[in-house]
């Protein structure tokens, strides 16, 4: 299958998980940390299953450490993301992942000695302006006053960028499924640490609120998330990370489409502001961020 299909499937599937996340933290779960924690456990089981099928292959210490660390970051990046999701509409939060290429570019400049062109700097400015504006309710001079959700998503985008770099570094010299499995193990280990630290709260939640519909949503969220991550990882294996990241920048478009659809036909599940003026503003800013991403890489 063409790498592009894998690359475009990932943001489309992640957009579905974005709205499942929003529904859970808005209507079912008080502590948003529980969502990635339980999903992390499912991912851990998947990683163990893959390793069992492959007879538990062992990676050298350095790649093993790096890919497990990638899995840990894959869990940690969700913490500020969920905190932002509680505070703001999904279609205003997800576009801020467009900042990820900035961090990838910055790390390339610092650690690999790559230079920055004027075109890339201009792309950075577009992403920055679009990011400030899309988290604002009104487009005025106040958009340049940093909001809490903006900074939360910057931290999330940074951590996500680290997972991209670490996975790409390890997978080019290792077996794909082994790399993918150990990254899943890292995510699961991070979830286990949170369970230990937050055991009293989690135990109370499981005994009182962990019911059928929530369990089904957790499983669906994990399935879509794992397939999305798998698609992204395969695309990284088949194509340059920069190219895959640009395609990943289409996620805000999918989020906006799903948001409009849900708000029109299932407002009891998800209700976003879909007034004409607001939609036009969101579309313009999402396009601005995407152009910034393209300029950074091309």
SULUR-V894385 format. One record per residue. N is the residue number from 1. RES is the residue in three letters. NEAR is the number of other C-alpha atoms within 8 Angstrom. Layout:
n=N res=RES near=NEAR
n=N res=RES near=NEAR
This chain:
n=1 res=UNK near=4
n=2 res=UNK near=5
n=3 res=UNK near=10
n=4 res=UNK near=9
n=5 res=UNK near=8
n=6 res=UNK near=13
n=7 res=UNK near=14
n=8 res=UNK near=11
n=9 res=UNK near=11
n=10 res=UNK near=15
n=11 res=UNK near=14
n=12 res=UNK near=12
n=13 res=UNK near=12
n=14 res=UNK near=12
n=15 res=UNK near=13
n=16 res=UNK near=11
n=17 res=UNK near=11
n=18 res=UNK near=11
n=19 res=UNK near=11
n=20 res=UNK near=10
n=21 res=UNK near=11
n=22 res=UNK near=12
n=23 res=UNK near=11
n=24 res=UNK near=11
n=25 res=UNK near=15
n=26 res=UNK near=9
n=27 res=UNK near=6
n=28 res=UNK near=8
n=29 res=UNK near=9
n=30 res=UNK near=6
n=31 res=UNK near=6
n=32 res=UNK near=11
n=33 res=UNK near=8
n=34 res=UNK near=9
n=35 res=UNK near=11
n=36 res=UNK near=12
n=37 res=UNK near=12
n=38 res=UNK near=10
n=39 res=UNK near=12
n=40 res=UNK near=13
n=41 res=UNK near=11
n=42 res=UNK near=11
n=43 res=UNK near=14
n=44 res=UNK near=14
n=45 res=UNK near=9
n=46 res=UNK near=10
n=47 res=UNK near=14
n=48 res=UNK near=10
n=49 res=UNK near=8
n=50 res=UNK near=11
n=51 res=UNK near=12
n=52 res=UNK near=8
n=53 res=UNK near=7
n=54 res=UNK near=8
n=55 res=UNK near=6
n=56 res=UNK near=7
n=57 res=UNK near=7
n=58 res=UNK near=4
n=59 res=UNK near=7
n=60 res=UNK near=6
n=61 res=UNK near=6
n=62 res=UNK near=6
n=63 res=UNK near=9
n=64 res=UNK near=10
n=65 res=UNK near=8
n=66 res=UNK near=11
n=67 res=UNK near=15
n=68 res=UNK near=14
n=69 res=UNK near=10
n=70 res=UNK near=15
n=71 res=UNK near=16
n=72 res=UNK near=14
n=73 res=UNK near=13
n=74 res=UNK near=12
n=75 res=UNK near=13
n=76 res=UNK near=11
n=77 res=UNK near=14
n=78 res=UNK near=10
n=79 res=UNK near=11
n=80 res=UNK near=12
n=81 res=UNK near=11
n=82 res=UNK near=12
n=83 res=UNK near=11
n=84 res=UNK near=13
n=85 res=UNK near=12
n=86 res=UNK near=10
n=87 res=UNK near=7
n=88 res=UNK near=10
n=89 res=UNK near=8
n=90 res=UNK near=12
n=91 res=UNK near=11
n=92 res=UNK near=11
n=93 res=UNK near=14
n=94 res=UNK near=11
n=95 res=UNK near=14
n=96 res=UNK near=12
n=97 res=UNK near=12
n=98 res=UNK near=12
n=99 res=UNK near=14
n=100 res=UNK near=11
n=101 res=UNK near=13
n=102 res=UNK near=9
n=103 res=UNK near=11
n=104 res=UNK near=11
n=105 res=UNK near=9
n=106 res=UNK near=8
n=107 res=UNK near=9
n=108 res=UNK near=10
n=109 res=UNK near=11
n=110 res=UNK near=8
n=111 res=UNK near=6
n=112 res=UNK near=7
n=113 res=UNK near=7
n=114 res=UNK near=7
n=115 res=UNK near=5
n=116 res=UNK near=7
n=117 res=UNK near=6
n=118 res=UNK near=6
n=119 res=UNK near=8
n=120 res=UNK near=12
n=121 res=UNK near=10
n=122 res=UNK near=10
n=123 res=UNK near=14
n=124 res=UNK near=12
n=125 res=UNK near=9
n=126 res=UNK near=12
n=127 res=UNK near=15
n=128 res=UNK near=10
n=129 res=UNK near=9
n=130 res=UNK near=12
n=131 res=UNK near=14
n=132 res=UNK near=14
n=133 res=UNK near=11
n=134 res=UNK near=12
n=135 res=UNK near=13
n=136 res=UNK near=9
n=137 res=UNK near=5
n=138 res=UNK near=5
n=139 res=UNK near=8
n=140 res=UNK near=5
n=141 res=UNK near=5
n=142 res=UNK near=7
n=143 res=UNK near=12
n=144 res=UNK near=8
n=145 res=UNK near=6
n=146 res=UNK near=8
n=147 res=UNK near=8
n=148 res=UNK near=7
n=149 res=UNK near=12
n=150 res=UNK near=12
n=151 res=UNK near=9
n=152 res=UNK near=12
n=153 res=UNK near=14
n=154 res=UNK near=11
n=155 res=UNK near=10
n=156 res=UNK near=15
n=157 res=UNK near=15
n=158 res=UNK near=12
n=159 res=UNK near=12
n=160 res=UNK near=12
n=161 res=UNK near=12
n=162 res=UNK near=11
n=163 res=UNK near=12
n=164 res=UNK near=10
n=165 res=UNK near=9
n=166 res=UNK near=11
n=167 res=UNK near=14
n=168 res=UNK near=11
n=169 res=UNK near=8
n=170 res=UNK near=12
n=171 res=UNK near=11
n=172 res=UNK near=7
n=173 res=UNK near=6
n=174 res=UNK near=9
n=175 res=UNK near=7
n=176 res=UNK near=9
n=177 res=UNK near=7
n=178 res=UNK near=12
n=179 res=UNK near=13
n=180 res=UNK near=11
n=181 res=UNK near=13
n=182 res=UNK near=13
n=183 res=UNK near=16
n=184 res=UNK near=14
n=185 res=UNK near=14
n=186 res=UNK near=15
n=187 res=UNK near=17
n=188 res=UNK near=16
n=189 res=UNK near=10
n=190 res=UNK near=12
n=191 res=UNK near=14
n=192 res=UNK near=10
n=193 res=UNK near=8
n=194 res=UNK near=10
n=195 res=UNK near=10
n=196 res=UNK near=7
n=197 res=UNK near=6
n=198 res=UNK near=8
n=199 res=UNK near=9
n=200 res=UNK near=6
n=201 res=UNK near=7
n=202 res=UNK near=10
n=203 res=UNK near=8
n=204 res=UNK near=8
n=205 res=UNK near=9
n=206 res=UNK near=8
n=207 res=UNK near=7
n=208 res=UNK near=6
n=209 res=UNK near=6
n=210 res=UNK near=9
n=211 res=UNK near=6
n=212 res=UNK near=6
n=213 res=UNK near=6
n=214 res=UNK near=10
n=215 res=UNK near=9
n=216 res=UNK near=8
n=217 res=UNK near=9
n=218 res=UNK near=11
n=219 res=UNK near=10
n=220 res=UNK near=8
n=221 res=UNK near=12
n=222 res=UNK near=11
n=223 res=UNK near=8
n=224 res=UNK near=12
n=225 res=UNK near=11
n=226 res=UNK near=9
n=227 res=UNK near=10
n=228 res=UNK near=14
n=229 res=UNK near=9
n=230 res=UNK near=10
n=231 res=UNK near=12
n=232 res=UNK near=13
n=233 res=UNK near=10
n=234 res=UNK near=11
n=235 res=UNK near=13
n=236 res=UNK near=11
n=237 res=UNK near=11
n=238 res=UNK near=7
n=239 res=UNK near=9
n=240 res=UNK near=8
n=241 res=UNK near=9
n=242 res=UNK near=8
n=243 res=UNK near=9
n=244 res=UNK near=14
n=245 res=UNK near=9
n=246 res=UNK near=12
n=247 res=UNK near=10
n=248 res=UNK near=11
n=249 res=UNK near=13
n=250 res=UNK near=11
n=251 res=UNK near=13
n=252 res=UNK near=12
n=253 res=UNK near=9
n=254 res=UNK near=11
n=255 res=UNK near=15
n=256 res=UNK near=9
n=257 res=UNK near=8
n=258 res=UNK near=10
n=259 res=UNK near=14
n=260 res=UNK near=10
n=261 res=UNK near=9
n=262 res=UNK near=12
n=263 res=UNK near=12
n=264 res=UNK near=7
n=265 res=UNK near=6
n=266 res=UNK near=10
n=267 res=UNK near=9
n=268 res=UNK near=5
n=269 res=UNK near=7
n=270 res=UNK near=12
n=271 res=UNK near=10
n=272 res=UNK near=8
n=273 res=UNK near=6
n=274 res=UNK near=8
n=275 res=UNK near=6
n=276 res=UNK near=6
n=277 res=UNK near=6
n=278 res=UNK near=9
n=279 res=UNK near=10
n=280 res=UNK near=8
n=281 res=UNK near=8
n=282 res=UNK near=11
n=283 res=UNK near=9
n=284 res=UNK near=8
n=285 res=UNK near=12
n=286 res=UNK near=13
n=287 res=UNK near=8
n=288 res=UNK near=11
n=289 res=UNK near=15
n=290 res=UNK near=13
n=291 res=UNK near=10
n=292 res=UNK near=15
n=293 res=UNK near=16
n=294 res=UNK near=10
n=295 res=UNK near=11
n=296 res=UNK near=14
n=297 res=UNK near=10
n=298 res=UNK near=4
